[in-house]
Amino acid sequence: MTISLIAAVSENGIIGGNNQLVWNLPVDTRFFMKTTEGHCILTGRRNYESIPEKFRPLKNRTNIVVTTQQNYLKDAPGLKVVNNIQDGIEFARSLSERELFIIGGGEIYTQTIQQADRLYLTEIKAQFKGDTYFPSFNRDLFEETSRIICRPDAENAHEMHFVTLERK
Ligand SMILES: NC(=O)c1ccc[n+]([C@@H]2O[C@H](COP(=O)([O-])OP(=O)(O)OC[C@H]3O[C@@H](n4cnc5c(N)ncnc54)[C@H](OP(=O)(O)O)[C@@H]3O)[C@@H](O)[C@H]2O)c1
């Protein structure tokens, strides 16, 4: 099973603030939805709660939520709650998942980047204020296999580069 991280990151490393995204970039949202569709997604409890209630669990994917809380939410169709990251990864494996997407937030990226086989990073070509950062990592360990440049437009205020990095 491939373990992939998927994240949008500003030039100064910000991924969020006040438990929300700090930008509105519909092209990136569509990229995220299309890339993760049909797969298991693993999320920290805080990131999960940042998804508007009517949209969670995100449909057409198995949402695996990591929390230390013992009675957080009951498992439901499309929703699995685990108490540690490894159990979440093993749950995806038990479903014969081909590619597990780790979708954040900061705490979860920090604890999983060492075991990531692939990173899908949306580089947002702007600086933002926020309180949550993507972890620093050694880019030399990865090979860039794709970079798609998306210019700003009426809906998307910033240039974005959709970058795929594969662990060497
Ligand atoms: N730009 C992007 O691509 C992107 C993507 C995702 C999220 N974000 C942003 O990131 C921010 C949220 O990130 P965050 O770092 O605050 O929180 P987070 O990583 O989403 O969730 C943290 C929570 O996960 C649980 N947790 C973490 N490690 C655990 C472990 N080893 N075992 C069991 N449970 C564990 C804990 O839940 P309990 O407290 O319940 O125990 C912890 O409070 C938001 O601003 C969000 O918008 C941005």
The ligand as a Tripos MOL2 file, in Angstrom:
@<TRIPOS>MOLECULE
LIG
   48    52     1     0     0
SMALL
NO_CHARGES

@<TRIPOS>ATOM
      1 N1         -3.3750   23.1240    3.9020 N.am      1 LIG1
      2 C1         -3.6970   21.8490    4.0130 C.2       1 LIG1
      3 O1         -3.5020   21.0570    3.0820 O.2       1 LIG1
      4 C2         -4.2990   21.3470    5.2830 C.ar      1 LIG1
      5 C3         -4.7050   20.0100    5.3620 C.ar      1 LIG1
      6 C4         -5.2370   19.5550    6.5790 C.ar      1 LIG1
      7 C5         -5.3830   20.4290    7.6360 C.ar      1 LIG1
      8 N2         -4.9880   21.7060    7.5200 N.ar      1 LIG1
      9 C6         -5.0880   22.6370    8.6420 C.3       1 LIG1
     10 O2         -4.3670   22.0800    9.7560 O.3       1 LIG1
     11 C7         -4.9720   22.5510   10.9610 C.3       1 LIG1
     12 C8         -5.2630   21.3570   11.8560 C.3       1 LIG1
     13 O3         -4.0400   20.7190   12.1880 O.3       1 LIG1
     14 P1         -3.6190   20.4110   13.7180 P.3       1 LIG1
     15 O4         -2.1720   20.0980   13.7340 O.co2     1 LIG1
     16 O5         -4.1140   21.5100   14.5790 O.co2     1 LIG1
     17 O6         -4.5080   19.1420   14.0980 O.3       1 LIG1
     18 P2         -4.6870   17.6900   13.4390 P.3       1 LIG1
     19 O7         -3.3570   17.1230   13.0870 O.co2     1 LIG1
     20 O8         -5.7300   17.7500   12.3890 O.co2     1 LIG1
     21 O9         -5.3710   16.8830   14.6600 O.3       1 LIG1
     22 C9         -4.7270   16.8280   15.9040 C.3       1 LIG1
     23 C10        -5.5020   15.8570   16.7650 C.3       1 LIG1
     24 O10        -5.3570   14.5360   16.2590 O.3       1 LIG1
     25 C11        -5.2760   13.6240   17.3280 C.3       1 LIG1
     26 N3         -3.9490   13.0110   17.3220 N.ar      1 LIG1
     27 C12        -2.7780   13.5300   16.8580 C.ar      1 LIG1
     28 N4         -1.7870   12.6410   16.9860 N.ar      1 LIG1
     29 C13        -2.3300   11.5280   17.5270 C.ar      1 LIG1
     30 C14        -1.8200   10.2530   17.8830 C.ar      1 LIG1
     31 N5         -0.5220    9.9480   17.6990 N.pl3     1 LIG1
     32 N6         -2.6650    9.3500   18.4300 N.ar      1 LIG1
     33 C15        -3.9730    9.6500   18.6100 C.ar      1 LIG1
     34 N7         -4.5230   10.8260   18.2820 N.ar      1 LIG1
     35 C16        -3.7120   11.7530   17.7440 C.ar      1 LIG1
     36 C17        -5.5180   14.4040   18.5940 C.3       1 LIG1
     37 O11        -6.9250   14.4030   18.7720 O.3       1 LIG1
     38 P3         -7.6180   14.4790   20.2380 P.3       1 LIG1
     39 O12        -7.2920   15.8350   20.7560 O.co2     1 LIG1
     40 O13        -9.0730   14.2710   19.9680 O.co2     1 LIG1
     41 O14        -6.9780   13.3760   21.0330 O.co2     1 LIG1
     42 C18        -5.0270   15.7850   18.2050 C.3       1 LIG1
     43 O15        -5.5880   16.8290   18.9780 O.3       1 LIG1
     44 C19        -6.2120   23.3220   10.5360 C.3       1 LIG1
     45 O16        -5.9160   24.7070   10.4890 O.3       1 LIG1
     46 C20        -6.4970   22.7960    9.1490 C.3       1 LIG1
     47 O17        -7.2170   23.7220    8.3470 O.3       1 LIG1
     48 C21        -4.4670   22.1840    6.3500 C.ar      1 LIG1
@<TRIPOS>BOND
     1     1     2 1
     2     2     3 2
     3     2     4 1
     4     4     5 ar
     5     4    48 ar
     6     5     6 ar
     7     6     7 ar
     8     7     8 ar
     9     8     9 1
    10     8    48 ar
    11     9    10 1
    12     9    46 1
    13    10    11 1
    14    11    12 1
    15    11    44 1
    16    12    13 1
    17    13    14 1
    18    14    15 2
    19    14    16 1
    20    14    17 1
    21    17    18 1
    22    18    19 2
    23    18    20 1
    24    18    21 1
    25    21    22 1
    26    22    23 1
    27    23    24 1
    28    23    42 1
    29    24    25 1
    30    25    26 1
    31    25    36 1
    32    26    27 ar
    33    26    35 ar
    34    27    28 ar
    35    28    29 ar
    36    29    30 ar
    37    29    35 ar
    38    30    31 1
    39    30    32 ar
    40    32    33 ar
    41    33    34 ar
    42    34    35 ar
    43    36    37 1
    44    36    42 1
    45    37    38 1
    46    38    39 2
    47    38    40 1
    48    38    41 1
    49    42    43 1
    50    44    45 1
    51    44    46 1
    52    46    47 1
@<TRIPOS>SUBSTRUCTURE
     1 LIG1         1 GROUP 0 **** ****
